[in-house]
Each structure stands twice: as structure tokens, then as C-alpha cells.
């Protein structure tokens, strides 16, 4: 019984359900804009993290 549960867990990707649900509720353009904004914010955060100002 436990082997069946483990097999089922690895075959289900929760992101696909989430992405599908989001795309049903929002336009593809809106979702793409959010992804681009998140990527830009991540790049900015990484540049802040690697900034040596104030470390010396």
C-alpha cells in the first residue's frame, strides 16, 4: 500500500495543477508579466546581495 502512495506522489507535479488553475483565472499575458517582474526583482536582489559596499 505504501509503495503505491509513493509512486503516485512522484508522478504528480503540483506545479502543473497550479499553473493550469492560474491560467484559467488570469490571462497568459498577465501571468507572463508577473514572471518577468519576478525575474527582474530576483536579479536586483542578487545584485544587492553581491554588492561589497559596507562590507569592508
C-alpha positions in Angstrom: 0.0 0.0 0.0 2.8 2.4 0.9 4.6 1.7 -2.4 1.5 2.8 -4.4 1.3 6.0 -2.4 5.0 6.8 -3.1 4.6 6.1 -6.8 1.6 8.4 -7.0 3.4 11.2 -5.2 6.3 11.2 -7.6 4.1 11.1 -10.7 2.0 14.2 -9.7 3.6 17.6 -10.3 1.8 20.2 -8.2 3.1 23.0 -10.4 1.1 21.8 -13.4 -2.1 22.0 -11.4 -1.2 25.4 -10.1 -0.2 26.8 -13.5 -3.3 25.4 -15.1 -5.5 26.9 -12.4 -3.8 30.3 -12.6 -4.1 30.4 -16.4 -7.8 29.6 -16.1 -8.2 32.6 -13.8 -5.8 35.1 -15.4 -4.7 35.8 -19.0 -1.5 34.4 -20.3 -0.1 37.9 -20.8 -0.7 38.8 -17.2 1.0 35.6 -16.0 4.0 36.3 -18.3 4.2 39.9 -17.0 4.3 38.5 -13.4 7.0 36.1 -14.3 9.1 38.8 -15.9 8.6 41.1 -12.9 9.6 38.3 -10.5 12.7 37.6 -12.6 13.7 41.3 -12.6 13.2 41.5 -8.8 15.3 38.4 -8.3 18.1 39.8 -10.4 18.0 43.0 -8.5 18.1 41.2 -5.2 21.1 39.1 -6.3 22.9 42.3 -7.3 22.3 43.7 -3.8 23.5 40.5 -2.2 26.7 40.6 -4.2 27.4 44.3 -3.6 30.5 44.7 -1.5 29.5 48.2 -0.3 29.8 48.4 3.5 31.5 45.1 4.0 35.0 46.4 4.4 
